[in-house]
């Protein structure tokens, strides 16, 4: 039996993300680009979506902590102290969004005691909501979905971004030689598509917690697994804009085992 507190927050998460879909659509390919200190792109639409979702969540759940890639200002890591907290990436795939490439998403995660319990992702490319969590299942535009059950094979489709760190360049070669690769420019969608059964798995070396928190909940809800290659991420104890990049693989158990073994070679 799910608590009323949790169910109220899930309903709010779906509502506030859906409410920003038109904002994303209206700004697609038209928004002015600015550049942050780390060299990443940001647009006024990122900020507008962040502000709107934060205001809506804090208006309903003032006792919760709210973390966003774009709005959180701090001198250092922020301890996670509330029972419920929220992690938002207002536009994952901002480069795509600004350039008019459709693979971008709004990603909102609800965490309880630091663990992702529900995720809501608005997929601009397919104009639909993907939502779910470990105790709820996963839903693609309202339809129940699961990770693919197949063992990895030569026709398996993997989401993959080239590693930011050249030390892992050999991983790219190993994956390209064995599988079909898709690099969409959105880490959120790579993992969400695993949950929805569109991809067989995903490998990433470049993400931070806001890129994947919502899709982690989706993947777990869809019966998938994640294996972190450089230390566990959840339960989240601090939110840090300057955190190290996360390396992980995801898919069904067999896919995860195969990918972990391959990357360890």
VOSETI-523942 format. One record per residue (C-alpha): residue number from 1; chain; z, x, y. Coordinates in Angstrom, 1 decimal. Each point is the difference from the previous one (the first is absolute). Layout:
<sites>
<site k="NUM" c="A" zz="Z" xx="X" yy="Y"/>
...
</sites>
This chain:
<sites>
<site k="1" c="A" zz="0.0" xx="0.0" yy="0.0"/>
<site k="2" c="A" zz="-1.1" xx="1.5" yy="3.3"/>
<site k="3" c="A" zz="2.4" xx="-0.1" yy="2.9"/>
<site k="4" c="A" zz="-0.8" xx="-2.3" yy="2.9"/>
<site k="5" c="A" zz="0.2" xx="3.1" yy="2.3"/>
<site k="6" c="A" zz="-2.8" xx="1.7" yy="-1.9"/>
<site k="7" c="A" zz="-2.2" xx="-3.0" yy="-0.3"/>
<site k="8" c="A" zz="0.3" xx="-0.7" yy="3.7"/>
<site k="9" c="A" zz="-1.2" xx="3.5" yy="0.8"/>
<site k="10" c="A" zz="-2.9" xx="-0.2" yy="-2.4"/>
<site k="11" c="A" zz="-1.2" xx="-3.2" yy="1.6"/>
<site k="12" c="A" zz="0.3" xx="1.7" yy="3.4"/>
<site k="13" c="A" zz="-1.9" xx="3.1" yy="-1.1"/>
<site k="14" c="A" zz="-3.0" xx="-2.1" yy="-1.2"/>
<site k="15" c="A" zz="0.1" xx="-2.0" yy="3.2"/>
<site k="16" c="A" zz="0.2" xx="2.8" yy="2.5"/>
<site k="17" c="A" zz="-2.7" xx="2.1" yy="-1.7"/>
<site k="18" c="A" zz="-2.4" xx="-3.0" yy="-0.3"/>
<site k="19" c="A" zz="0.6" xx="-0.7" yy="3.7"/>
<site k="20" c="A" zz="-1.4" xx="3.4" yy="0.9"/>
<site k="21" c="A" zz="-3.2" xx="-0.2" yy="-2.0"/>
<site k="22" c="A" zz="-1.9" xx="-1.4" yy="2.9"/>
<site k="23" c="A" zz="1.2" xx="2.8" yy="2.2"/>
<site k="24" c="A" zz="-1.3" xx="2.5" yy="-2.5"/>
<site k="25" c="A" zz="-3.3" xx="-1.8" yy="-0.3"/>
<site k="26" c="A" zz="-0.5" xx="-0.3" yy="3.8"/>
<site k="27" c="A" zz="0.6" xx="3.7" yy="0.6"/>
<site k="28" c="A" zz="-2.0" xx="1.3" yy="-2.9"/>
<site k="29" c="A" zz="-2.5" xx="2.7" yy="1.1"/>
<site k="30" c="A" zz="0.7" xx="-0.8" yy="3.6"/>
<site k="31" c="A" zz="3.4" xx="1.5" yy="0.8"/>
<site k="32" c="A" zz="0.4" xx="3.1" yy="2.1"/>
<site k="33" c="A" zz="1.3" xx="3.0" yy="-1.8"/>
<site k="34" c="A" zz="2.8" xx="2.3" yy="1.1"/>
<site k="35" c="A" zz="1.4" xx="3.0" yy="-1.8"/>
<site k="36" c="A" zz="3.6" xx="0.8" yy="-1.0"/>
<site k="37" c="A" zz="1.6" xx="3.4" yy="0.0"/>
<site k="38" c="A" zz="-0.7" xx="0.5" yy="-3.7"/>
<site k="39" c="A" zz="-3.7" xx="-0.6" yy="0.5"/>
<site k="40" c="A" zz="-0.1" xx="-3.5" yy="-1.5"/>
<site k="41" c="A" zz="-1.7" xx="-2.9" yy="1.7"/>
<site k="42" c="A" zz="1.8" xx="-3.0" yy="1.5"/>
<site k="43" c="A" zz="-1.4" xx="-3.0" yy="1.8"/>
<site k="44" c="A" zz="1.5" xx="-2.7" yy="2.2"/>
<site k="45" c="A" zz="-0.4" xx="-2.4" yy="-2.9"/>
<site k="46" c="A" zz="2.3" xx="2.1" yy="-2.1"/>
<site k="47" c="A" zz="2.6" xx="-0.3" yy="2.7"/>
<site k="48" c="A" zz="-0.5" xx="-3.7" yy="0.6"/>
<site k="49" c="A" zz="0.3" xx="-0.8" yy="-3.7"/>
<site k="50" c="A" zz="3.1" xx="2.1" yy="-0.3"/>
<site k="51" c="A" zz="1.6" xx="-1.6" yy="3.0"/>
<site k="52" c="A" zz="-0.8" xx="-3.5" yy="-1.2"/>
<site k="53" c="A" zz="1.3" xx="0.5" yy="-3.5"/>
<site k="54" c="A" zz="3.1" xx="1.8" yy="1.1"/>
<site k="55" c="A" zz="0.9" xx="-2.7" yy="2.5"/>
<site k="56" c="A" zz="-0.5" xx="-2.8" yy="-2.6"/>
<site k="57" c="A" zz="2.1" xx="1.7" yy="-2.6"/>
<site k="58" c="A" zz="2.8" xx="1.1" yy="2.3"/>
<site k="59" c="A" zz="0.0" xx="-3.5" yy="1.5"/>
<site k="60" c="A" zz="0.8" xx="-1.5" yy="-3.5"/>
<site k="61" c="A" zz="1.9" xx="2.9" yy="-1.6"/>
<site k="62" c="A" zz="1.9" xx="1.9" yy="2.7"/>
<site k="63" c="A" zz="2.2" xx="1.7" yy="-2.6"/>
<site k="64" c="A" zz="-2.9" xx="1.7" yy="-1.7"/>
<site k="65" c="A" zz="-1.4" xx="3.4" yy="0.9"/>
<site k="66" c="A" zz="-3.7" xx="0.1" yy="0.9"/>
<site k="67" c="A" zz="-2.1" xx="3.2" yy="-0.3"/>
<site k="68" c="A" zz="-3.6" xx="0.4" yy="1.1"/>
<site k="69" c="A" zz="-2.3" xx="3.0" yy="0.2"/>
<site k="70" c="A" zz="-0.9" xx="-0.9" yy="3.5"/>
<site k="71" c="A" zz="3.2" xx="-1.3" yy="1.7"/>
<site k="72" c="A" zz="3.0" xx="1.9" yy="-1.5"/>
<site k="73" c="A" zz="1.3" xx="2.6" yy="2.5"/>
<site k="74" c="A" zz="2.7" xx="2.4" yy="-1.1"/>
<site k="75" c="A" zz="1.0" xx="3.6" yy="0.3"/>
<site k="76" c="A" zz="0.1" xx="0.4" yy="-3.7"/>
<site k="77" c="A" zz="0.3" xx="-1.9" yy="-3.3"/>
<site k="78" c="A" zz="1.6" xx="-3.5" yy="0.2"/>
<site k="79" c="A" zz="2.5" xx="-0.9" yy="-2.7"/>
<site k="80" c="A" zz="-0.8" xx="-3.2" yy="-1.9"/>
<site k="81" c="A" zz="3.3" xx="-1.9" yy="0.3"/>
<site k="82" c="A" zz="-0.9" xx="-3.7" yy="-0.3"/>
<site k="83" c="A" zz="-0.3" xx="-2.1" yy="-3.1"/>
<site k="84" c="A" zz="-3.5" xx="-1.0" yy="0.9"/>
<site k="85" c="A" zz="-2.5" xx="2.1" yy="2.0"/>
<site k="86" c="A" zz="-3.6" xx="-0.2" yy="0.8"/>
<site k="87" c="A" zz="-2.7" xx="2.7" yy="0.0"/>
<site k="88" c="A" zz="-3.3" xx="-0.8" yy="1.9"/>
<site k="89" c="A" zz="-3.3" xx="1.7" yy="0.3"/>
<site k="90" c="A" zz="-1.8" xx="-2.2" yy="2.5"/>
<site k="91" c="A" zz="-3.4" xx="1.3" yy="-0.9"/>
<site k="92" c="A" zz="-0.4" xx="2.3" yy="-3.0"/>
<site k="93" c="A" zz="-3.5" xx="1.5" yy="0.3"/>
<site k="94" c="A" zz="0.0" xx="0.1" yy="3.8"/>
<site k="95" c="A" zz="-3.0" xx="2.4" yy="0.0"/>
<site k="96" c="A" zz="-2.0" xx="-2.6" yy="-2.0"/>
<site k="97" c="A" zz="1.2" xx="-2.8" yy="2.3"/>
<site k="98" c="A" zz="-1.0" xx="1.8" yy="3.2"/>
<site k="99" c="A" zz="-3.4" xx="1.0" yy="-1.3"/>
<site k="100" c="A" zz="-0.9" xx="-3.4" yy="-1.5"/>
<site k="101" c="A" zz="0.5" xx="1.0" yy="-3.7"/>
<site k="102" c="A" zz="1.6" xx="-3.0" yy="-1.7"/>
<site k="103" c="A" zz="2.6" xx="1.7" yy="-2.3"/>
<site k="104" c="A" zz="3.2" xx="-0.5" yy="2.0"/>
<site k="105" c="A" zz="3.1" xx="-2.0" yy="-0.5"/>
<site k="106" c="A" zz="3.3" xx="-1.3" yy="1.5"/>
<site k="107" c="A" zz="2.8" xx="1.1" yy="-2.3"/>
<site k="108" c="A" zz="3.6" xx="-1.4" yy="0.2"/>
<site k="109" c="A" zz="2.6" xx="0.9" yy="-2.6"/>
<site k="110" c="A" zz="3.4" xx="-1.6" yy="-0.4"/>
<site k="111" c="A" zz="2.7" xx="2.3" yy="-1.5"/>
<site k="112" c="A" zz="3.3" xx="-1.0" yy="-1.4"/>
<site k="113" c="A" zz="2.6" xx="2.8" yy="-0.4"/>
<site k="114" c="A" zz="-2.8" xx="2.4" yy="0.6"/>
<site k="115" c="A" zz="-2.4" xx="-1.2" yy="-2.7"/>
<site k="116" c="A" zz="-3.2" xx="-1.9" yy="0.6"/>
<site k="117" c="A" zz="0.5" xx="-3.6" yy="-1.1"/>
<site k="118" c="A" zz="-3.0" xx="-1.7" yy="1.6"/>
<site k="119" c="A" zz="-3.2" xx="1.1" yy="1.6"/>
<site k="120" c="A" zz="-2.6" xx="-1.8" yy="2.1"/>
<site k="121" c="A" zz="-3.4" xx="1.6" yy="0.7"/>
<site k="122" c="A" zz="-2.8" xx="-1.6" yy="2.0"/>
<site k="123" c="A" zz="-3.2" xx="1.4" yy="-1.4"/>
<site k="124" c="A" zz="-2.6" xx="-0.1" yy="2.9"/>
<site k="125" c="A" zz="-2.9" xx="0.9" yy="-2.3"/>
<site k="126" c="A" zz="0.5" xx="-3.0" yy="-2.2"/>
<site k="127" c="A" zz="1.7" xx="-2.2" yy="2.6"/>
<site k="128" c="A" zz="2.9" xx="-0.8" yy="-2.3"/>
<site k="129" c="A" zz="3.7" xx="0.5" yy="-0.4"/>
<site k="130" c="A" zz="1.4" xx="2.0" yy="-3.0"/>
<site k="131" c="A" zz="3.7" xx="-0.6" yy="-0.5"/>
<site k="132" c="A" zz="2.7" xx="0.4" yy="-2.6"/>
<site k="133" c="A" zz="2.9" xx="2.0" yy="-1.3"/>
<site k="134" c="A" zz="1.7" xx="1.2" yy="-3.2"/>
<site k="135" c="A" zz="1.8" xx="-3.3" yy="-0.7"/>
<site k="136" c="A" zz="-2.7" xx="-2.2" yy="1.2"/>
<site k="137" c="A" zz="-3.4" xx="1.1" yy="-1.3"/>
<site k="138" c="A" zz="-3.0" xx="0.9" yy="2.1"/>
<site k="139" c="A" zz="-2.5" xx="-2.4" yy="1.7"/>
<site k="140" c="A" zz="-3.4" xx="0.7" yy="1.3"/>
<site k="141" c="A" zz="-1.0" xx="-2.7" yy="2.4"/>
<site k="142" c="A" zz="2.5" xx="-2.3" yy="-1.9"/>
<site k="143" c="A" zz="-1.3" xx="0.9" yy="-3.5"/>
<site k="144" c="A" zz="2.3" xx="1.8" yy="-2.4"/>
<site k="145" c="A" zz="-1.3" xx="3.5" yy="-0.8"/>
<site k="146" c="A" zz="1.1" xx="3.0" yy="-2.1"/>
<site k="147" c="A" zz="-0.8" xx="3.6" yy="-0.3"/>
<site k="148" c="A" zz="-2.8" xx="0.9" yy="-2.4"/>
<site k="149" c="A" zz="1.2" xx="0.5" yy="-3.5"/>
<site k="150" c="A" zz="-2.8" xx="2.5" yy="-1.1"/>
<site k="151" c="A" zz="0.7" xx="3.6" yy="-0.9"/>
<site k="152" c="A" zz="-1.7" xx="2.4" yy="2.3"/>
<site k="153" c="A" zz="-3.7" xx="0.8" yy="-0.8"/>
<site k="154" c="A" zz="-3.1" xx="1.3" yy="1.7"/>
<site k="155" c="A" zz="-0.8" xx="-3.2" yy="1.7"/>
<site k="156" c="A" zz="3.5" xx="-0.5" yy="1.4"/>
<site k="157" c="A" zz="0.1" xx="-0.5" yy="3.8"/>
<site k="158" c="A" zz="2.6" xx="2.0" yy="1.9"/>
<site k="159" c="A" zz="1.0" xx="-0.2" yy="3.7"/>
<site k="160" c="A" zz="0.2" xx="3.6" yy="1.3"/>
<site k="161" c="A" zz="0.2" xx="1.8" yy="3.4"/>
<site k="162" c="A" zz="-0.8" xx="3.7" yy="0.1"/>
<site k="163" c="A" zz="3.3" xx="1.9" yy="0.2"/>
<site k="164" c="A" zz="1.2" xx="0.9" yy="3.5"/>
<site k="165" c="A" zz="1.4" xx="3.2" yy="-1.5"/>
<site k="166" c="A" zz="-2.6" xx="2.4" yy="-1.4"/>
<site k="167" c="A" zz="2.4" xx="1.0" yy="-2.8"/>
<site k="168" c="A" zz="-0.9" xx="-3.2" yy="-1.7"/>
<site k="169" c="A" zz="-3.8" xx="0.3" yy="0.4"/>
<site k="170" c="A" zz="-0.3" xx="0.6" yy="-3.8"/>
<site k="171" c="A" zz="1.4" xx="-3.5" yy="-0.6"/>
<site k="172" c="A" zz="-3.1" xx="-1.4" yy="1.7"/>
<site k="173" c="A" zz="-2.3" xx="1.8" yy="-2.3"/>
<site k="174" c="A" zz="1.9" xx="-1.1" yy="-3.1"/>
<site k="175" c="A" zz="-0.1" xx="-3.6" yy="1.0"/>
<site k="176" c="A" zz="-3.6" xx="-0.1" yy="1.1"/>
<site k="177" c="A" zz="-1.1" xx="1.6" yy="-3.2"/>
<site k="178" c="A" zz="1.7" xx="-2.6" yy="-2.1"/>
<site k="179" c="A" zz="0.0" xx="-3.4" yy="1.8"/>
<site k="180" c="A" zz="-1.8" xx="-2.2" yy="2.6"/>
<site k="181" c="A" zz="1.6" xx="0.7" yy="3.4"/>
<site k="182" c="A" zz="0.3" xx="-2.3" yy="3.0"/>
<site k="183" c="A" zz="1.4" xx="1.4" yy="3.3"/>
<site k="184" c="A" zz="0.3" xx="-3.1" yy="2.2"/>
<site k="185" c="A" zz="2.0" xx="1.6" yy="2.9"/>
<site k="186" c="A" zz="3.0" xx="-2.3" yy="-0.6"/>
<site k="187" c="A" zz="2.8" xx="1.1" yy="-2.2"/>
<site k="188" c="A" zz="1.5" xx="-3.5" yy="0.1"/>
<site k="189" c="A" zz="-3.2" xx="-1.5" yy="-1.4"/>
<site k="190" c="A" zz="-0.3" xx="2.7" yy="-2.7"/>
<site k="191" c="A" zz="3.3" xx="-1.0" yy="-1.4"/>
<site k="192" c="A" zz="-0.3" xx="-3.7" yy="0.7"/>
<site k="193" c="A" zz="-3.4" xx="0.0" yy="-1.9"/>
<site k="194" c="A" zz="1.8" xx="1.6" yy="-3.0"/>
<site k="195" c="A" zz="2.4" xx="-3.0" yy="0.2"/>
<site k="196" c="A" zz="-2.8" xx="-2.5" yy="0.2"/>
<site k="197" c="A" zz="-1.8" xx="1.5" yy="-3.0"/>
<site k="198" c="A" zz="-2.9" xx="1.3" yy="2.1"/>
<site k="199" c="A" zz="0.7" xx="3.7" yy="-0.5"/>
<site k="200" c="A" zz="1.3" xx="1.5" yy="-3.2"/>
<site k="201" c="A" zz="2.2" xx="2.4" yy="1.8"/>
<site k="202" c="A" zz="0.5" xx="2.1" yy="3.2"/>
<site k="203" c="A" zz="1.1" xx="3.5" yy="0.8"/>
<site k="204" c="A" zz="1.1" xx="1.0" yy="3.5"/>
<site k="205" c="A" zz="1.4" xx="3.2" yy="1.5"/>
<site k="206" c="A" zz="0.1" xx="-1.1" yy="3.6"/>
<site k="207" c="A" zz="2.0" xx="-3.1" yy="0.6"/>
<site k="208" c="A" zz="3.3" xx="-0.8" yy="1.7"/>
<site k="209" c="A" zz="2.4" xx="-2.8" yy="-0.8"/>
<site k="210" c="A" zz="-1.6" xx="-2.6" yy="2.4"/>
<site k="211" c="A" zz="-3.4" xx="0.5" yy="-1.6"/>
<site k="212" c="A" zz="1.1" xx="-1.1" yy="-3.5"/>
<site k="213" c="A" zz="3.4" xx="-1.9" yy="0.2"/>
<site k="214" c="A" zz="-1.6" xx="-3.5" yy="-0.1"/>
<site k="215" c="A" zz="-2.5" xx="1.0" yy="-2.6"/>
<site k="216" c="A" zz="2.7" xx="1.6" yy="-2.2"/>
<site k="217" c="A" zz="1.6" xx="-3.5" yy="-0.2"/>
<site k="218" c="A" zz="-3.4" xx="-1.5" yy="-0.9"/>
<site k="219" c="A" zz="-0.7" xx="2.6" yy="-2.7"/>
<site k="220" c="A" zz="3.4" xx="-0.5" yy="-1.6"/>
<site k="221" c="A" zz="-0.4" xx="-3.8" yy="0.2"/>
<site k="222" c="A" zz="-3.4" xx="0.3" yy="-1.8"/>
<site k="223" c="A" zz="1.5" xx="2.0" yy="-2.9"/>
<site k="224" c="A" zz="-1.0" xx="3.4" yy="1.2"/>
<site k="225" c="A" zz="1.8" xx="3.3" yy="0.3"/>
<site k="226" c="A" zz="0.2" xx="2.7" yy="2.6"/>
<site k="227" c="A" zz="0.9" xx="3.6" yy="-0.7"/>
<site k="228" c="A" zz="1.0" xx="2.2" yy="3.0"/>
<site k="229" c="A" zz="-1.0" xx="3.6" yy="-0.4"/>
<site k="230" c="A" zz="2.2" xx="1.6" yy="2.7"/>
<site k="231" c="A" zz="3.2" xx="-2.0" yy="-0.1"/>
<site k="232" c="A" zz="1.1" xx="-3.6" yy="-0.2"/>
<site k="233" c="A" zz="-0.7" xx="-2.2" yy="3.1"/>
<site k="234" c="A" zz="2.1" xx="-3.1" yy="-0.8"/>
<site k="235" c="A" zz="2.6" xx="-1.1" yy="0.6"/>
<site k="236" c="A" zz="-0.7" xx="1.0" yy="3.6"/>
<site k="237" c="A" zz="3.1" xx="1.5" yy="1.6"/>
<site k="238" c="A" zz="-1.5" xx="1.2" yy="3.3"/>
<site k="239" c="A" zz="-3.1" xx="-0.9" yy="2.0"/>
<site k="240" c="A" zz="-1.7" xx="3.1" yy="1.4"/>
<site k="241" c="A" zz="-3.2" xx="0.1" yy="1.9"/>
<site k="242" c="A" zz="-0.2" xx="3.7" yy="-0.8"/>
<site k="243" c="A" zz="0.5" xx="-0.3" yy="-3.7"/>
<site k="244" c="A" zz="-1.9" xx="2.2" yy="-2.4"/>
<site k="245" c="A" zz="-3.1" xx="-1.5" yy="-1.5"/>
<site k="246" c="A" zz="0.5" xx="-1.9" yy="-3.3"/>
<site k="247" c="A" zz="-2.0" xx="0.9" yy="-3.1"/>
<site k="248" c="A" zz="-0.3" xx="-2.7" yy="-2.7"/>
<site k="249" c="A" zz="-2.1" xx="-1.7" yy="-2.7"/>
<site k="250" c="A" zz="0.0" xx="-3.7" yy="-0.9"/>
<site k="251" c="A" zz="-1.5" xx="-2.3" yy="-2.6"/>
<site k="252" c="A" zz="1.1" xx="-1.2" yy="-3.4"/>
<site k="253" c="A" zz="2.3" xx="2.2" yy="-2.0"/>
<site k="254" c="A" zz="-2.8" xx="1.6" yy="-1.9"/>
<site k="255" c="A" zz="-2.0" xx="0.8" yy="3.1"/>
<site k="256" c="A" zz="3.0" xx="1.4" yy="1.7"/>
<site k="257" c="A" zz="0.8" xx="2.3" yy="-2.9"/>
<site k="258" c="A" zz="-3.6" xx="1.2" yy="-0.2"/>
<site k="259" c="A" zz="-0.2" xx="0.7" yy="3.7"/>
<site k="260" c="A" zz="3.3" xx="1.7" yy="0.2"/>
<site k="261" c="A" zz="-1.0" xx="2.3" yy="-2.9"/>
<site k="262" c="A" zz="-3.3" xx="0.7" yy="1.5"/>
<site k="263" c="A" zz="1.4" xx="1.0" yy="3.4"/>
<site k="264" c="A" zz="2.6" xx="2.2" yy="-1.7"/>
<site k="265" c="A" zz="-2.7" xx="2.1" yy="-1.7"/>
</sites>
